[in-house]
Amino acid sequence: MKIRLFYTEIPFWRAEVSRLALYIGNIDFEDVRMTWREDFDTMVDTGKLPYGVTSPFRQIPVLEVDGQVMGQTAGIARFCGKLSGLYPKNDDMLAAQIDQILDAATDITNLVGLTMKEKESDKKKLARQKLSGETLPKWFGFLENLLTENKSSEWFVGDKMSVADLAIWRLLGWIISGKLEHVPTTLLGTFPYLTKLYANVNSHPKVQEWMSLKYRN
């Protein structure tokens, strides 16, 4: 099986969830890192990716498997998760529970994205203050509740790590990184289960290996 995963160099959760799933599962794949402006702008304008691959929706990530191409973050994550054992193949309930986490990660990303469109500094500051004081704590509370409801482990679903945990780990890492202006790095302080989940994924040997290998600087 020949697999290529297309995204930029940015370690954003939309690609990292699938990159990591494949890496943790020891699935051989080509990690195609597109240049941020040149390759990305070409993709937006024409749909064309490196190697002559076409993005179905003029978006990334894109996964190519033996010449067949698919787009959309969650669909790619499910496929990669099944290959690596991080997404169930024969349990529809567990699969749906993981799906809701992937969709929630997209919802949260879109909410943060709305504040990025504001160009005026004062308005952006107000938007980010509302995001940090109201919106994100509300969504973090939803996620916290799901973690507390899982009595079989400290993961979101079932008794082992899944692509749901990888997605939220990387999403949270972005939000509390300090790179989002006016978003405090202490947002997880009142969410002990989310904090524990973040630490659990962060300390996973294959995750640490991946981060050291790909993002030394």
Residue pairs with C-beta under 8 A, 6 or more apart in sequence:
1 65
1 66
2 30
2 64
2 65
2 66
2 67
3 22
3 27
3 28
3 29
3 30
3 63
3 64
3 65
4 29
4 30
4 32
4 51
4 53
4 63
4 64
5 15
5 18
5 19
5 22
5 29
5 30
5 31
5 32
5 61
5 62
5 63
5 64
5 76
5 80
6 32
6 34
6 49
6 50
6 53
6 55
6 60
6 61
6 62
6 63
6 64
7 14
7 15
7 19
7 32
7 33
7 34
7 60
7 61
7 62
8 15
8 33
8 34
8 35
8 36
8 39
8 40
8 60
9 33
9 34
9 36
10 36
11 170
11 211
11 214
11 215
12 170
12 174
13 105
13 109
13 166
13 167
13 168
13 169
13 170
13 171
13 173
13 174
14 60
14 61
14 73
14 109
15 60
15 61
16 166
16 170
17 73
17 77
17 80
17 102
17 163
17 166
17 167
17 170
18 61
18 63
18 73
18 76
18 77
18 79
18 80
18 81
18 163
19 29
19 31
19 210
20 166
20 170
20 206
20 207
20 210
21 27
21 77
21 80
21 81
21 83
21 84
21 86
21 87
21 163
21 166
22 29
22 80
22 83
22 84
23 206
23 209
23 210
24 84
24 86
24 204
24 206
24 207
24 210
25 80
25 83
25 84
25 85
25 86
26 84
27 80
27 83
27 84
31 214
32 49
32 50
32 51
34 40
34 43
34 49
34 50
34 60
39 49
39 50
40 60
42 48
43 49
43 55
43 58
43 60
44 58
47 54
47 55
47 58
48 54
48 55
49 55
49 60
49 62
51 64
53 62
53 64
53 69
54 69
55 62
55 69
55 71
56 62
56 69
56 70
56 71
57 71
57 72
59 71
59 72
60 71
61 71
61 73
61 76
62 69
62 70
62 71
62 76
63 69
63 70
63 71
63 76
63 79
63 80
65 79
70 76
70 79
73 102
73 106
74 99
74 102
74 103
74 106
77 87
77 102
77 163
77 167
78 87
78 95
78 98
78 99
78 102
78 163
80 86
80 87
80 163
81 87
81 98
81 162
81 163
82 88
82 89
86 161
86 162
86 163
86 166
87 95
87 98
87 162
87 163
88 94
88 95
88 98
88 158
94 157
94 158
97 156
97 157
97 164
98 156
98 157
98 162
98 163
98 164
101 143
101 146
101 156
101 157
101 164
101 167
101 168
102 163
102 164
102 167
104 139
104 142
104 143
105 167
105 168
105 171
107 139
108 136
108 139
108 171
108 175
109 171
111 131
111 135
111 136
111 139
112 131
112 136
112 175
112 180
114 127
115 124
115 127
115 128
115 131
118 124
118 127
124 181
124 182
125 181
125 182
128 180
128 181
128 182
128 183
129 182
131 183
132 182
132 183
132 184
132 187
136 175
136 183
136 187
137 187
137 190
140 187
140 188
140 191
140 194
141 191
143 156
143 168
143 191
143 194
144 191
144 193
144 194
146 156
147 154
147 156
147 193
147 194
147 197
148 193
150 156
150 157
150 158
152 158
152 159
153 159
153 160
154 193
154 196
154 197
154 200
155 161
155 162
155 164
155 165
155 197
155 200
156 162
156 164
156 165
156 168
156 197
157 164
161 200
161 201
161 204
165 197
165 200
165 201
166 201
166 207
168 194
168 197
168 198
169 197
169 198
169 201
169 202
169 207
172 188
172 194
172 198
173 198
173 202
174 180
175 183
175 187
176 183
176 184
176 185
176 186
176 187
176 188
177 185
178 185
188 194
188 195
188 198
189 195
201 207
202 208
